[in-house]
C-alpha cells in the first residue's frame, strides 16, 4: 500500500475489507428481510426473558425464585388472576368457602344448648348447659367402658338437673300460686268484710227506710239510699263472687299442681308440696269460711229483704187498687184531690184496713204454724249450712290428715333413712372390725411364712455365695501363682533377652568394629563395654563368668580386628609372604631375597592342589607356597579359621611377615569363639522363654 | 608411616635399602667427584669408586637389615646342641 502511495497510485484494497451490500447478505439466506417486524420482538423478548429467569430460579438459584415470587408472581396473582377468577366464578363461592370452616368448629355446643332451656325457669337455665358442655370434648381419648360410664354419669347428671329444674320450676310456680292465693285470700277476706258491711248497710238502710217514721220527708232520700246500698251491695257481691271464683280457680290449680307433682316421681319428695298443701288447705278453709259468712249474712238479711219485698208488693197493690179506683190520680203529683176521690180513697183505705186486719187475724192464727214452718226452714237451712260446714270441716280435717300423713310419711322415711344408715354404719363398722382382725391374723401368718422362706432362701443363697467365693478365691490363688510364675518366667526371659542382646551387641562389635573409620587400625573398638554388658546381663552365671574370663585382655582394652579388615590385610600379607617364602627365620642375604622374589614371580598359588578340610595334613611336608596356596584358597572361600590355621604353619621369614596378622587373627578367633559361646548360651537359655 | 605391621616391614626394608643405597651412591658420587676434582686431577675413577663404595655400603646395610643374625646364631647353637645331644 505504501509502495503504491509512494508510486503515487491509489492503493489496491483487499477484497475482505469491502463491506458487502445488503443484497449480498440476503443472497446467502435466500429470503429478503423485512424492514419492519419489531412488534413481535416486544412481546417475545420479555416473555423469553421472564421464562428464562423463572427457569433459572426454579432449577439453579432459589434466591432468584424468591425474588421472582415477591416481585412478579404475587402481584400478578393479586391484581390480575384473582379479580379475573372472581369475575368468572361470581362472588358466592369464595365467601362460602370461607364460612364453612367456622361452622364446623361449633357443632357440639348448640346441640347441647337446645334441650336444656326448654323446661327451665330463670335460675336453672345457666347452670345446666355448662356442666354438660365441658363433658362433651373429653370422650375421644377414653376406652368404651369409661365412655359408657361417663355417658351414664352425664345422663344421671342431666336427669338430676332436670329434676332440679323441674323442682325449682315447680317450687317457683307453687310459690307464685301460693302468693296469689294468699293475696286472693286477703282480698277475699277484705271483700267479705265489705260484702258483709254492704249487706248490713243495705239492711240498715232498708230498716230505716221502712221503720223510721220520724224523718218522713226524707223517705225518698232514704229509699234512694236504700237503692244505692242495694246497688253497692250488688256490685260488691259481684266483685266478691269474682274474687272468690278466681281464688277458687287458683286453689284448684294449686291442688291440681300439687297432685301432679305428687304423681310425678321426680318432684314427689319436694318439701314445698306440703307447704302448698297446707296453703291449699288454709285457702280452701278460709274460702269456705268466707263464703259461709257471706251466706250467713245474706241469709240473715234475707228475711229483711223479703219483708221489704212484701211491703213493696203491698204498696204496689195498693197503688194499683188506687189507680183502678181513681185512674187519673197520680200520687205524689201535688194536685189537690177532689172530695169524691178522697171519699173513695178513704173507703178503699177502710176496706183495705179491714182486709188487712182480717189477714192479720189469719196470720196470728196461723202464726204458730208459720213459725214452726219457719223454724223448720231455718233448721233446714241451718242444717244445710251445718252440713256444709261439717263437710268443710271434714274436708279440712281430711286435708290436714293427708298433710299429716304426708308429713309423717316423710318423717318416717327420713327416720328410716337415718336408722338404715345407722344400721349400715354399724354393719360397716362390724365388717371393718372383722376385716381388721382377719387381716391381722393373716398378716401374722404371712409374716411367719415369709420369715421361714426368707431364712431358707437366705441360707441357701449364702451357701451358694460362699461356694462361689471359695471357687473364686481358689481361682484367684491359681491366677496369682500363675501370674507369679509367669512373672518369674518373664523375668528369666527378659534376662535371657538382655543377655542375648548383649551377646548380639558383642558379636556385632566384633564383626563390625568402628564402622565409620576408614583406616584399619582405627576400626578397632574396645570390647570392654559389651563384655561388661554381657557380664551384667548374665547375672552371676558361672558359665558366662568363665567364658568372659577367657576373652583376652587386648580385646577388652584395644579391641579386635574385624574379619573383613583381616581379609583385606591378608592380600598384602599373602603377597609379601609369597615374596619371602623361601627365606627362613635367619633372614638372608639380599641375594637370597632376590632369588626368593624371583621364585615368587614364577609360582602361581593356584597351581597347587588344595587339601580338603577333613584330610589329614602333613604339615612338615608343606612348603610355604603350598601353605599360602591353601590359606588363600580357603580365605577366598570364606573359611577364615582354616586359612588362619594354614597361615599358622608358615615357617621362617614368611611367618615373621605374617606374624602380626596371625596374632590379630588369633585374637579375633578367640574372641569370636567366646562370643559365639556366649550367644549360644544366651540363645539356649532364652529359647524357651522367647517363644 | 608408623605402620608396625609385620608385612609392611619387608616393603619398608626394601624401601630403606633402595633409598639408602641411592643416597650412599649419590654421596659417593659427590665425594668421588670432589676427590676427583680436588685430588685426582678430574680422573673418573674416584667417582666410580665413590659410587661403588656408596653402593657397597648401601648393599651391606640392606643385607644387615634383611638378615636376622640373632636368629641365625640361635639356630646354629640349636643345631650344635642337637649335634652335641
Interface residues (C-beta under 8 A of the other chain):
Chain A: X569 X572 X573 X576 X577 X579 X580 X585 X586 X587 X588 X589 X590 X593 X656 X657 X658 X659 X660 X661
Chain B: X4 X5 X6 X7 X8 X9 X10 X11 X17 X59 X62 X63 X66 X67 X68 X69 X71 X72 X75
